[in-house]
Amino acid sequence: MVKVSVVMPVYNAEDYLEESIKGILNQSLKDFELICVDDGSVDNSLEILNKFAAKDKRIQVYHQENRGGGAARNVAIKHAKGECLYCMDADDIIDRHALKKLYKIVTEKELDFVIFQAMNYDDELDKYYHDRFYDMNELAEFVGERIFSYKDLGDYIFDMSVTPWCKMYNLDFVKRTGAQFAEGLIFHDNIFFWDMFFQAERIYFLKEFLYTRRRHITSSTGAGDRRYLNYITICNMIWDIFKKH
């Protein structure tokens, strides 16, 4: 069993994909697998993935017709065999020591998952900037060094980013919960997060910036197109999870 399974959905990411993959391959933790699912890209993304996979046996590449990032992540998780699970986007940047730090914390503290901070990067302006939603300073100050669950947080549950790339999960916990990413919808990570969050008993907040979220006009959440109407459906699904728990 490898220590960390890194899953990466890929869709038309040729401009940034090599940098993101190299960010994983250059990690100080070497015992990982990188599971990439090409979601029907029409650019050179699949060729780039296959090129890397041919050189490194830790990389697995799968291809599917375009079904969205949620479906791609679900496929990747089915193939994951690590102790821990980390979700990486194909256009973002990860700190070189992130996997080692996060794996150590999850395993030594016997966590369901660990949360950490992320920085934003504006690709057009070449500028780094903070965002309250990804800094999560209010939550960090409230929990301190404690291990917690949702029962300890009150309204602070709404000061937590739902994104999968600012967390590392115990993979057995993920599979026990049965949590899935919503398929065919933008903001699909909300469903995965809330379903697991309410079942988690051991969560820890690491007050370190280990991830850089790239903002560019072609990203799914940066485009601001008609897909945003899916948020109505996602909100209804979130309410269902809240009622379920």
CYANA upper distance limits for C-alpha pairs under 8 A (distance plus 0.5 A):
  1 MET  CA     81 LYS  CA      6.77
  1 MET  CA     82 GLY  CA      6.15
  1 MET  CA     83 GLU  CA      7.47
  2 VAL  CA     31 ASP  CA      6.18
  2 VAL  CA     32 PHE  CA      5.97
  2 VAL  CA     33 GLU  CA      7.42
  2 VAL  CA     81 LYS  CA      7.29
  2 VAL  CA     82 GLY  CA      5.20
  2 VAL  CA     83 GLU  CA      7.05
  3 LYS  CA     31 ASP  CA      6.23
  3 LYS  CA     32 PHE  CA      6.18
  3 LYS  CA     82 GLY  CA      5.62
  3 LYS  CA     83 GLU  CA      5.52
  3 LYS  CA     84 CYS  CA      6.70
  3 LYS  CA    103 TYR  CA      7.90
  4 VAL  CA     31 ASP  CA      7.45
  4 VAL  CA     32 PHE  CA      5.21
  4 VAL  CA     33 GLU  CA      7.02
  4 VAL  CA     82 GLY  CA      5.30
  4 VAL  CA     83 GLU  CA      6.30
  4 VAL  CA     84 CYS  CA      5.20
  4 VAL  CA     85 LEU  CA      6.21
  4 VAL  CA     86 TYR  CA      7.46
  4 VAL  CA     99 LEU  CA      8.05
  4 VAL  CA    103 TYR  CA      7.76
  5 SER  CA     32 PHE  CA      6.26
  5 SER  CA     33 GLU  CA      5.50
  5 SER  CA     34 LEU  CA      6.65
  5 SER  CA     35 ILE  CA      7.71
  5 SER  CA     80 ALA  CA      6.18
  5 SER  CA     81 LYS  CA      7.02
  5 SER  CA     82 GLY  CA      5.35
  5 SER  CA     83 GLU  CA      7.95
  5 SER  CA     84 CYS  CA      6.64
  5 SER  CA     85 LEU  CA      5.42
  5 SER  CA     86 TYR  CA      6.66
  6 VAL  CA     32 PHE  CA      7.63
  6 VAL  CA     33 GLU  CA      6.52
  6 VAL  CA     34 LEU  CA      5.24
  6 VAL  CA     35 ILE  CA      6.55
  6 VAL  CA     85 LEU  CA      6.55
  6 VAL  CA     86 TYR  CA      5.25
  6 VAL  CA     87 CYS  CA      6.20
  6 VAL  CA     88 MET  CA      7.20
  7 VAL  CA     34 LEU  CA      6.42
  7 VAL  CA     35 ILE  CA      5.26
  7 VAL  CA     36 CYS  CA      6.44
  7 VAL  CA     37 VAL  CA      8.45
  7 VAL  CA     73 ARG  CA      7.22
  7 VAL  CA     76 ALA  CA      6.36
  7 VAL  CA     77 ILE  CA      7.47
  7 VAL  CA     80 ALA  CA      8.43
  7 VAL  CA     85 LEU  CA      8.10
  7 VAL  CA     86 TYR  CA      6.84
  7 VAL  CA     87 CYS  CA      5.45
  7 VAL  CA     88 MET  CA      6.57
  8 MET  CA     34 LEU  CA      7.88
  8 MET  CA     35 ILE  CA      6.65
  8 MET  CA     36 CYS  CA      5.24
  8 MET  CA     37 VAL  CA      6.91
  8 MET  CA     73 ARG  CA      7.49
  8 MET  CA     76 ALA  CA      8.11
  8 MET  CA     87 CYS  CA      6.65
  8 MET  CA     88 MET  CA      5.62
  8 MET  CA     89 ASP  CA      6.18
  8 MET  CA     90 ALA  CA      6.68
  9 PRO  CA     36 CYS  CA      6.31
  9 PRO  CA     37 VAL  CA      5.47
  9 PRO  CA     38 ASP  CA      6.70
  9 PRO  CA     39 ASP  CA      7.37
  9 PRO  CA     69 GLY  CA      6.31
  9 PRO  CA     72 ALA  CA      5.89
  9 PRO  CA     73 ARG  CA      6.38
  9 PRO  CA     76 ALA  CA      8.43
  9 PRO  CA     88 MET  CA      8.27
  9 PRO  CA     89 ASP  CA      7.03
  9 PRO  CA     90 ALA  CA      7.09
 10 VAL  CA     36 CYS  CA      7.36
 10 VAL  CA     37 VAL  CA      6.42
 10 VAL  CA     38 ASP  CA      5.22
 10 VAL  CA     39 ASP  CA      6.33
 10 VAL  CA     41 SER  CA      7.91
 10 VAL  CA     45 SER  CA      7.75
 10 VAL  CA     69 GLY  CA      8.07
 10 VAL  CA     72 ALA  CA      8.43
 10 VAL  CA     89 ASP  CA      8.07
 10 VAL  CA     90 ALA  CA      6.19
 11 TYR  CA     38 ASP  CA      6.55
 11 TYR  CA     39 ASP  CA      5.79
 11 TYR  CA     40 GLY  CA      7.12
 11 TYR  CA     41 SER  CA      5.40
 11 TYR  CA     45 SER  CA      7.66
 11 TYR  CA     69 GLY  CA      8.38
 11 TYR  CA     90 ALA  CA      8.47
 12 ASN  CA     41 SER  CA      5.37
 12 ASN  CA     42 VAL  CA      6.81
 12 ASN  CA     43 ASP  CA      5.98
 12 ASN  CA     44 ASN  CA      7.87
 12 ASN  CA     45 SER  CA      6.39
 13 ALA  CA     17 LEU  CA      5.93
 13 ALA  CA     43 ASP  CA      8.28
 13 ALA  CA     45 SER  CA      6.41
 13 ALA  CA     90 ALA  CA      6.85
 13 ALA  CA     91 ASP  CA      6.94
 14 GLU  CA     18 GLU  CA      7.91
 14 GLU  CA     43 ASP  CA      7.21
 14 GLU  CA     44 ASN  CA      6.32
 14 GLU  CA     45 SER  CA      5.41
 14 GLU  CA     48 ILE  CA      7.95
 15 ASP  CA     91 ASP  CA      8.46
 16 TYR  CA     20 SER  CA      6.92
 16 TYR  CA     90 ALA  CA      7.43
 16 TYR  CA     91 ASP  CA      5.45
 16 TYR  CA     92 ASP  CA      8.07
 17 LEU  CA     21 ILE  CA      6.66
 17 LEU  CA     45 SER  CA      7.72
 17 LEU  CA     48 ILE  CA      8.21
 17 LEU  CA     90 ALA  CA      5.90
 17 LEU  CA     91 ASP  CA      6.34
 18 GLU  CA     22 LYS  CA      6.53
 18 GLU  CA     48 ILE  CA      7.79
 19 GLU  CA     23 GLY  CA      6.65
 19 GLU  CA     91 ASP  CA      8.35
 19 GLU  CA     93 ILE  CA      7.96
 20 SER  CA     24 ILE  CA      7.27
 20 SER  CA     89 ASP  CA      8.31
 20 SER  CA     90 ALA  CA      6.32
 20 SER  CA     91 ASP  CA      6.52
 20 SER  CA     92 ASP  CA      6.34
 20 SER  CA     93 ILE  CA      6.18
 20 SER  CA     94 ILE  CA      8.09
 21 ILE  CA     25 LEU  CA      6.77
 21 ILE  CA     90 ALA  CA      8.06
 22 LYS  CA     26 ASN  CA      6.33
 23 GLY  CA     27 GLN  CA      7.08
 23 GLY  CA     93 ILE  CA      6.95
 23 GLY  CA     94 ILE  CA      6.47
 23 GLY  CA     95 ASP  CA      7.96
 23 GLY  CA     96 ARG  CA      7.20
 24 ILE  CA     34 LEU  CA      8.41
 24 ILE  CA     94 ILE  CA      7.84
 24 ILE  CA     96 ARG  CA      8.15
 25 LEU  CA     30 LYS  CA      8.27
 26 ASN  CA     96 ARG  CA      6.99
 27 GLN  CA     95 ASP  CA      8.41
 27 GLN  CA     96 ARG  CA      5.27
 27 GLN  CA     97 HIS  CA      6.39
 27 GLN  CA     98 ALA  CA      7.96
 27 GLN  CA     99 LEU  CA      7.41
 27 GLN  CA    100 LYS  CA      8.29
 28 SER  CA     96 ARG  CA      6.70
 28 SER  CA     97 HIS  CA      5.94
 28 SER  CA     99 LEU  CA      8.15
 28 SER  CA    100 LYS  CA      7.03
 29 LEU  CA     97 HIS  CA      7.63
 29 LEU  CA     99 LEU  CA      6.64
 29 LEU  CA    100 LYS  CA      5.49
 32 PHE  CA     58 ARG  CA      7.35
 32 PHE  CA     82 GLY  CA      7.88
 33 GLU  CA     58 ARG  CA      5.27
 33 GLU  CA     59 ILE  CA      6.47
 33 GLU  CA     60 GLN  CA      8.10
 33 GLU  CA     82 GLY  CA      8.08
 34 LEU  CA     58 ARG  CA      6.56
 34 LEU  CA     59 ILE  CA      5.22
 34 LEU  CA     60 GLN  CA      6.69
 35 ILE  CA     59 ILE  CA      6.47
 35 ILE  CA     60 GLN  CA      5.33
 35 ILE  CA     61 VAL  CA      6.65
 35 ILE  CA     62 TYR  CA      8.31
 35 ILE  CA     76 ALA  CA      6.44
 35 ILE  CA     79 HIS  CA      8.20
 35 ILE  CA     80 ALA  CA      7.95
 36 CYS  CA     49 LEU  CA      8.04
 36 CYS  CA     59 ILE  CA      7.93
 36 CYS  CA     60 GLN  CA      6.59
 36 CYS  CA     61 VAL  CA      5.42
 36 CYS  CA     62 TYR  CA      6.73
 36 CYS  CA     76 ALA  CA      7.40
 37 VAL  CA     61 VAL  CA      6.39
 37 VAL  CA     62 TYR  CA      5.17
 37 VAL  CA     63 HIS  CA      6.05
 37 VAL  CA     64 GLN  CA      7.78
 37 VAL  CA     72 ALA  CA      6.13
 37 VAL  CA     73 ARG  CA      7.94
 37 VAL  CA     75 VAL  CA      7.95
 37 VAL  CA     76 ALA  CA      6.95
 38 ASP  CA     45 SER  CA      7.92
 38 ASP  CA     46 LEU  CA      6.71
 38 ASP  CA     61 VAL  CA      7.91
 38 ASP  CA     62 TYR  CA      6.63
 38 ASP  CA     63 HIS  CA      5.19
 38 ASP  CA     64 GLN  CA      6.78
 38 ASP  CA     72 ALA  CA      7.87
 39 ASP  CA     63 HIS  CA      6.74
 39 ASP  CA     64 GLN  CA      5.81
 39 ASP  CA     65 GLU  CA      6.38
 39 ASP  CA     66 ASN  CA      5.29
 39 ASP  CA     67 ARG  CA      6.98
 39 ASP  CA     68 GLY  CA      7.07
 39 ASP  CA     69 GLY  CA      7.68
 39 ASP  CA     72 ALA  CA      6.79
 40 GLY  CA     63 HIS  CA      7.36
 40 GLY  CA     64 GLN  CA      6.21
 40 GLY  CA     65 GLU  CA      5.09
 40 GLY  CA     66 ASN  CA      4.86
 40 GLY  CA     67 ARG  CA      8.30
 41 SER  CA     45 SER  CA      6.84
 41 SER  CA     46 LEU  CA      7.42
 41 SER  CA     66 ASN  CA      7.90
 44 ASN  CA     48 ILE  CA      6.80
 45 SER  CA     49 LEU  CA      6.76
 46 LEU  CA     50 ASN  CA      6.69
 46 LEU  CA     63 HIS  CA      8.36
 47 GLU  CA     51 LYS  CA      6.63
 48 ILE  CA     52 PHE  CA      6.97
 49 LEU  CA     53 ALA  CA      6.67
 49 LEU  CA     61 VAL  CA      7.19
 50 ASN  CA     54 ALA  CA      6.57
 50 ASN  CA     61 VAL  CA      7.34
 51 LYS  CA     55 LYS  CA      7.34
 52 PHE  CA     56 ASP  CA      6.77
 52 PHE  CA     59 ILE  CA      7.84
 53 ALA  CA     57 LYS  CA      6.83
 53 ALA  CA     58 ARG  CA      8.05
 53 ALA  CA     59 ILE  CA      5.53
 53 ALA  CA     60 GLN  CA      6.89
 53 ALA  CA     61 VAL  CA      7.50
 64 GLN  CA     72 ALA  CA      8.35
 67 ARG  CA     71 ALA  CA      6.43
 67 ARG  CA     72 ALA  CA      7.75
 67 ARG  CA    183 GLU  CA      7.49
 67 ARG  CA    184 GLY  CA      6.19
 68 GLY  CA     72 ALA  CA      6.95
 68 GLY  CA    183 GLU  CA      6.89
 68 GLY  CA    184 GLY  CA      5.68
 68 GLY  CA    185 LEU  CA      7.53
 68 GLY  CA    186 ILE  CA      8.44
 69 GLY  CA     73 ARG  CA      6.64
 69 GLY  CA    183 GLU  CA      7.95
 69 GLY  CA    184 GLY  CA      8.28
 69 GLY  CA    188 HIS  CA      8.24
 70 GLY  CA     74 ASN  CA      6.78
 70 GLY  CA    181 PHE  CA      5.33
 70 GLY  CA    182 ALA  CA      5.97
 70 GLY  CA    183 GLU  CA      5.36
 70 GLY  CA    184 GLY  CA      7.42
 70 GLY  CA    185 LEU  CA      7.95
 70 GLY  CA    188 HIS  CA      6.18
 70 GLY  CA    189 ASP  CA      7.66
 71 ALA  CA     75 VAL  CA      6.79
 71 ALA  CA    181 PHE  CA      7.35
 71 ALA  CA    182 ALA  CA      7.68
 71 ALA  CA    183 GLU  CA      5.45
 71 ALA  CA    184 GLY  CA      7.60
 72 ALA  CA     76 ALA  CA      6.80
 73 ARG  CA     77 ILE  CA      6.67
 73 ARG  CA    181 PHE  CA      7.59
 74 ASN  CA     78 LYS  CA      6.96
 74 ASN  CA    180 GLN  CA      6.89
 74 ASN  CA    181 PHE  CA      6.83
 75 VAL  CA     79 HIS  CA      7.44
 76 ALA  CA     80 ALA  CA      6.94
 80 ALA  CA     85 LEU  CA      8.19
 82 GLY  CA    171 LEU  CA      7.35
 83 GLU  CA    170 ASN  CA      6.80
 83 GLU  CA    171 LEU  CA      6.21
 83 GLU  CA    172 ASP  CA      7.77
 84 CYS  CA    103 TYR  CA      7.39
 84 CYS  CA    106 VAL  CA      8.38
 84 CYS  CA    168 MET  CA      7.26
 84 CYS  CA    169 TYR  CA      5.97
 84 CYS  CA    170 ASN  CA      5.04
 84 CYS  CA    171 LEU  CA      5.29
 84 CYS  CA    172 ASP  CA      8.38
 85 LEU  CA    168 MET  CA      6.32
 85 LEU  CA    169 TYR  CA      5.54
 85 LEU  CA    170 ASN  CA      6.71
 85 LEU  CA    171 LEU  CA      5.79
 86 TYR  CA    164 PRO  CA      8.10
 86 TYR  CA    165 TRP  CA      7.27
 86 TYR  CA    167 LYS  CA      7.46
 86 TYR  CA    168 MET  CA      5.53
 86 TYR  CA    169 TYR  CA      7.07
 87 CYS  CA    164 PRO  CA      6.28
 87 CYS  CA    165 TRP  CA      5.55
 87 CYS  CA    167 LYS  CA      8.43
 87 CYS  CA    168 MET  CA      8.21
 88 MET  CA     92 ASP  CA      7.93
 88 MET  CA    164 PRO  CA      8.37
 88 MET  CA    165 TRP  CA      5.99
 89 ASP  CA    165 TRP  CA      7.74
 91 ASP  CA    213 ARG  CA      8.49
 91 ASP  CA    214 ARG  CA      7.00
 92 ASP  CA    211 TYR  CA      8.19
 92 ASP  CA    212 THR  CA      6.51
 92 ASP  CA    213 ARG  CA      5.79
 92 ASP  CA    214 ARG  CA      5.82
 93 ILE  CA    211 TYR  CA      6.44
 93 ILE  CA    212 THR  CA      5.51
 93 ILE  CA    213 ARG  CA      7.27
 93 ILE  CA    214 ARG  CA      8.06
 94 ILE  CA     98 ALA  CA      7.35
 94 ILE  CA    210 LEU  CA      6.55
 94 ILE  CA    211 TYR  CA      5.04
 94 ILE  CA    212 THR  CA      6.69
 95 ASP  CA    210 LEU  CA      5.44
 95 ASP  CA    211 TYR  CA      6.42
 97 HIS  CA    101 LYS  CA      6.71
 98 ALA  CA    102 LEU  CA      6.50
 98 ALA  CA    210 LEU  CA      6.31
 99 LEU  CA    103 TYR  CA      6.35
100 LYS  CA    104 LYS  CA      6.65
101 LYS  CA    105 ILE  CA      6.87
102 LEU  CA    106 VAL  CA      6.65
102 LEU  CA    114 VAL  CA      7.70
102 LEU  CA    168 MET  CA      6.99
103 TYR  CA    107 THR  CA      6.59
103 TYR  CA    168 MET  CA      8.03
104 LYS  CA    108 GLU  CA      6.33
105 ILE  CA    109 LYS  CA      6.25
105 ILE  CA    110 GLU  CA      8.38
105 ILE  CA    111 LEU  CA      8.24
105 ILE  CA    114 VAL  CA      8.02
106 VAL  CA    110 GLU  CA      6.12
106 VAL  CA    111 LEU  CA      5.40
106 VAL  CA    112 ASP  CA      7.75
106 VAL  CA    113 PHE  CA      6.89
106 VAL  CA    114 VAL  CA      6.91
106 VAL  CA    168 MET  CA      8.02
106 VAL  CA    169 TYR  CA      7.93
106 VAL  CA    170 ASN  CA      7.43
107 THR  CA    111 LEU  CA      7.15
110 GLU  CA    202 ARG  CA      8.00
111 LEU  CA    169 TYR  CA      8.36
111 LEU  CA    170 ASN  CA      7.33
111 LEU  CA    202 ARG  CA      5.43
111 LEU  CA    203 ILE  CA      6.31
111 LEU  CA    204 TYR  CA      7.70
112 ASP  CA    169 TYR  CA      6.44
112 ASP  CA    170 ASN  CA      5.71
112 ASP  CA    173 PHE  CA      6.52
112 ASP  CA    200 ALA  CA      6.43
112 ASP  CA    201 GLU  CA      7.37
112 ASP  CA    202 ARG  CA      5.80
112 ASP  CA    203 ILE  CA      6.47
113 PHE  CA    167 LYS  CA      7.07
113 PHE  CA    168 MET  CA      6.01
113 PHE  CA    169 TYR  CA      4.72
113 PHE  CA    170 ASN  CA      6.41
113 PHE  CA    200 ALA  CA      8.35
113 PHE  CA    202 ARG  CA      7.55
113 PHE  CA    203 ILE  CA      5.84
113 PHE  CA    204 TYR  CA      7.39
114 VAL  CA    167 LYS  CA      5.90
114 VAL  CA    168 MET  CA      5.96
114 VAL  CA    169 TYR  CA      7.16
114 VAL  CA    203 ILE  CA      6.16
114 VAL  CA    204 TYR  CA      5.36
114 VAL  CA    205 PHE  CA      6.33
114 VAL  CA    206 LEU  CA      7.45
115 ILE  CA    166 CYS  CA      6.32
115 ILE  CA    167 LYS  CA      4.98
115 ILE  CA    168 MET  CA      7.40
115 ILE  CA    203 ILE  CA      8.07
115 ILE  CA    204 TYR  CA      6.78
115 ILE  CA    205 PHE  CA      5.35
115 ILE  CA    206 LEU  CA      6.52
116 PHE  CA    166 CYS  CA      5.87
116 PHE  CA    167 LYS  CA      6.69
116 PHE  CA    205 PHE  CA      6.42
116 PHE  CA    206 LEU  CA      5.35
116 PHE  CA    207 LYS  CA      6.39
116 PHE  CA    208 GLU  CA      6.45
116 PHE  CA    209 PHE  CA      7.13
116 PHE  CA    210 LEU  CA      7.61
117 GLN  CA    134 TYR  CA      6.28
117 GLN  CA    135 ASP  CA      5.78
117 GLN  CA    136 MET  CA      7.47
117 GLN  CA    166 CYS  CA      6.80
117 GLN  CA    206 LEU  CA      7.95
117 GLN  CA    207 LYS  CA      6.83
117 GLN  CA    208 GLU  CA      6.06
117 GLN  CA    209 PHE  CA      5.03
117 GLN  CA    210 LEU  CA      6.95
117 GLN  CA    211 TYR  CA      7.59
118 ALA  CA    134 TYR  CA      5.86
118 ALA  CA    135 ASP  CA      6.83
118 ALA  CA    166 CYS  CA      7.03
118 ALA  CA    209 PHE  CA      5.55
118 ALA  CA    210 LEU  CA      6.62
118 ALA  CA    211 TYR  CA      5.27
118 ALA  CA    212 THR  CA      6.15
118 ALA  CA    213 ARG  CA      7.30
119 MET  CA    128 TYR  CA      7.57
119 MET  CA    129 TYR  CA      7.00
119 MET  CA    130 HIS  CA      6.27
119 MET  CA    131 ASP  CA      7.85
119 MET  CA    134 TYR  CA      7.45
119 MET  CA    135 ASP  CA      7.96
119 MET  CA    209 PHE  CA      6.97
119 MET  CA    210 LEU  CA      8.46
119 MET  CA    211 TYR  CA      6.71
119 MET  CA    212 THR  CA      5.22
119 MET  CA    213 ARG  CA      6.56
120 ASN  CA    128 TYR  CA      6.14
120 ASN  CA    129 TYR  CA      5.80
120 ASN  CA    130 HIS  CA      6.59
120 ASN  CA    131 ASP  CA      7.63
120 ASN  CA    212 THR  CA      6.03
120 ASN  CA    213 ARG  CA      5.26
120 ASN  CA    214 ARG  CA      6.56
120 ASN  CA    215 ARG  CA      7.47
121 TYR  CA    126 ASP  CA      7.49
121 TYR  CA    127 LYS  CA      6.17
121 TYR  CA    128 TYR  CA      4.88
121 TYR  CA    129 TYR  CA      6.78
121 TYR  CA    212 THR  CA      7.00
121 TYR  CA    213 ARG  CA      6.45
121 TYR  CA    214 ARG  CA      5.35
121 TYR  CA    215 ARG  CA      6.36
122 ASP  CA    126 ASP  CA      6.04
122 ASP  CA    127 LYS  CA      5.70
122 ASP  CA    128 TYR  CA      6.80
122 ASP  CA    129 TYR  CA      8.30
122 ASP  CA    214 ARG  CA      6.72
122 ASP  CA    215 ARG  CA      5.46
122 ASP  CA    216 HIS  CA      7.10
123 ASP  CA    127 LYS  CA      7.62
123 ASP  CA    214 ARG  CA      6.91
123 ASP  CA    215 ARG  CA      6.35
123 ASP  CA    216 HIS  CA      6.09
124 GLU  CA    216 HIS  CA      7.28
130 HIS  CA    134 TYR  CA      8.08
130 HIS  CA    135 ASP  CA      7.33
131 ASP  CA    135 ASP  CA      6.45
132 ARG  CA    136 MET  CA      6.36
132 ARG  CA    137 ASN  CA      7.80
133 PHE  CA    159 ASP  CA      7.49
133 PHE  CA    160 MET  CA      7.59
133 PHE  CA    161 SER  CA      6.49
134 TYR  CA    160 MET  CA      8.42
134 TYR  CA    161 SER  CA      6.60
136 MET  CA    140 ALA  CA      6.77
136 MET  CA    159 ASP  CA      6.77
136 MET  CA    160 MET  CA      6.73
136 MET  CA    161 SER  CA      7.88
137 ASN  CA    141 GLU  CA      6.58
138 GLU  CA    142 PHE  CA      6.76
138 GLU  CA    156 TYR  CA      8.37
138 GLU  CA    159 ASP  CA      7.62
139 LEU  CA    143 VAL  CA      6.75
139 LEU  CA    156 TYR  CA      6.68
139 LEU  CA    159 ASP  CA      6.71
139 LEU  CA    160 MET  CA      7.49
140 ALA  CA    144 GLY  CA      6.22
140 ALA  CA    205 PHE  CA      6.86
140 ALA  CA    206 LEU  CA      8.39
140 ALA  CA    207 LYS  CA      7.15
143 VAL  CA    147 ILE  CA      8.22
143 VAL  CA    148 PHE  CA      7.91
143 VAL  CA    205 PHE  CA      7.94
144 GLY  CA    205 PHE  CA      8.02
145 GLU  CA    204 TYR  CA      7.89
145 GLU  CA    205 PHE  CA      7.81
146 ARG  CA    204 TYR  CA      7.27
147 ILE  CA    202 ARG  CA      6.24
147 ILE  CA    203 ILE  CA      5.89
147 ILE  CA    204 TYR  CA      5.50
147 ILE  CA    205 PHE  CA      8.46
148 PHE  CA    152 ASP  CA      6.64
148 PHE  CA    153 LEU  CA      8.42
148 PHE  CA    201 GLU  CA      7.30
148 PHE  CA    202 ARG  CA      6.08
148 PHE  CA    203 ILE  CA      5.64
148 PHE  CA    204 TYR  CA      6.99
149 SER  CA    153 LEU  CA      7.71
149 SER  CA    197 PHE  CA      8.32
149 SER  CA    198 PHE  CA      8.31
149 SER  CA    200 ALA  CA      6.70
149 SER  CA    201 GLU  CA      5.49
149 SER  CA    202 ARG  CA      6.41
149 SER  CA    203 ILE  CA      6.44
150 TYR  CA    154 GLY  CA      7.78
150 TYR  CA    157 ILE  CA      7.22
150 TYR  CA    197 PHE  CA      7.45
150 TYR  CA    198 PHE  CA      6.79
150 TYR  CA    200 ALA  CA      8.22
150 TYR  CA    201 GLU  CA      8.40
153 LEU  CA    157 ILE  CA      6.38
155 ASP  CA    159 ASP  CA      8.21
156 TYR  CA    160 MET  CA      7.63
161 SER  CA    166 CYS  CA      8.36
162 VAL  CA    189 ASP  CA      7.11
162 VAL  CA    190 ASN  CA      6.21
162 VAL  CA    193 PHE  CA      6.13
162 VAL  CA    194 TRP  CA      8.08
163 THR  CA    167 LYS  CA      8.21
163 THR  CA    189 ASP  CA      6.53
163 THR  CA    190 ASN  CA      7.81
163 THR  CA    193 PHE  CA      7.92
164 PRO  CA    168 MET  CA      8.33
164 PRO  CA    189 ASP  CA      7.19
164 PRO  CA    193 PHE  CA      7.80
165 TRP  CA    211 TYR  CA      8.25
166 CYS  CA    211 TYR  CA      7.56
169 TYR  CA    173 PHE  CA      7.92
169 TYR  CA    174 VAL  CA      7.48
170 ASN  CA    174 VAL  CA      7.04
171 LEU  CA    175 LYS  CA      6.80
172 ASP  CA    176 ARG  CA      6.61
173 PHE  CA    177 THR  CA      6.77
174 VAL  CA    178 GLY  CA      7.01
174 VAL  CA    179 ALA  CA      7.01
174 VAL  CA    196 MET  CA      7.62
175 LYS  CA    179 ALA  CA      7.69
177 THR  CA    195 ASP  CA      8.11
177 THR  CA    196 MET  CA      6.76
177 THR  CA    199 GLN  CA      7.52
179 ALA  CA    191 ILE  CA      8.33
179 ALA  CA    192 PHE  CA      5.89
179 ALA  CA    193 PHE  CA      8.44
179 ALA  CA    195 ASP  CA      6.40
179 ALA  CA    196 MET  CA      6.65
180 GLN  CA    191 ILE  CA      7.64
180 GLN  CA    192 PHE  CA      5.67
181 PHE  CA    188 HIS  CA      6.02
181 PHE  CA    189 ASP  CA      6.21
181 PHE  CA    190 ASN  CA      8.30
181 PHE  CA    191 ILE  CA      6.50
181 PHE  CA    192 PHE  CA      5.34
182 ALA  CA    188 HIS  CA      5.11
182 ALA  CA    189 ASP  CA      7.51
182 ALA  CA    191 ILE  CA      6.71
182 ALA  CA    192 PHE  CA      7.76
183 GLU  CA    188 HIS  CA      7.23
185 LEU  CA    227 ARG  CA      8.02
185 LEU  CA    230 ASN  CA      6.46
185 LEU  CA    234 ILE  CA      8.21
186 ILE  CA    220 SER  CA      7.77
186 ILE  CA    221 THR  CA      8.09
186 ILE  CA    227 ARG  CA      6.88
186 ILE  CA    228 TYR  CA      7.36
186 ILE  CA    230 ASN  CA      6.75
186 ILE  CA    231 TYR  CA      7.65
187 PHE  CA    221 THR  CA      8.32
187 PHE  CA    230 ASN  CA      8.44
187 PHE  CA    231 TYR  CA      7.41
187 PHE  CA    234 ILE  CA      7.67
188 HIS  CA    192 PHE  CA      7.83
188 HIS  CA    234 ILE  CA      7.84
189 ASP  CA    193 PHE  CA      6.67
190 ASN  CA    194 TRP  CA      6.70
190 ASN  CA    234 ILE  CA      8.03
190 ASN  CA    238 ILE  CA      7.75
191 ILE  CA    195 ASP  CA      6.63
191 ILE  CA    234 ILE  CA      7.99
191 ILE  CA    237 MET  CA      7.55
191 ILE  CA    238 ILE  CA      6.74
191 ILE  CA    241 ILE  CA      8.31
192 PHE  CA    196 MET  CA      6.93
193 PHE  CA    197 PHE  CA      6.32
194 TRP  CA    198 PHE  CA      6.75
194 TRP  CA    238 ILE  CA      7.79
194 TRP  CA    241 ILE  CA      7.49
194 TRP  CA    242 PHE  CA      8.37
195 ASP  CA    199 GLN  CA      7.38
195 ASP  CA    241 ILE  CA      6.76
196 MET  CA    200 ALA  CA      6.58
198 PHE  CA    245 HIS  CA      7.15
215 ARG  CA    219 SER  CA      7.57
215 ARG  CA    222 GLY  CA      7.22
216 HIS  CA    222 GLY  CA      6.65
217 ILE  CA    222 GLY  CA      5.57
217 ILE  CA    223 ALA  CA      5.78
218 THR  CA    222 GLY  CA      6.86
218 THR  CA    223 ALA  CA      6.17
219 SER  CA    223 ALA  CA      6.48
220 SER  CA    224 GLY  CA      8.32
224 GLY  CA    228 TYR  CA      6.92
227 ARG  CA    231 TYR  CA      8.49
229 LEU  CA    233 THR  CA      8.34
230 ASN  CA    234 ILE  CA      6.80
231 TYR  CA    235 CYS  CA      6.47
232 ILE  CA    236 ASN  CA      6.93
233 THR  CA    237 MET  CA      6.85
234 ILE  CA    238 ILE  CA      6.66
235 CYS  CA    239 TRP  CA      6.77
236 ASN  CA    240 ASP  CA      6.87
237 MET  CA    241 ILE  CA      6.96
238 ILE  CA    242 PHE  CA      6.82
239 TRP  CA    243 LYS  CA      6.70
240 ASP  CA    244 LYS  CA      6.55
241 ILE  CA    245 HIS  CA      6.85
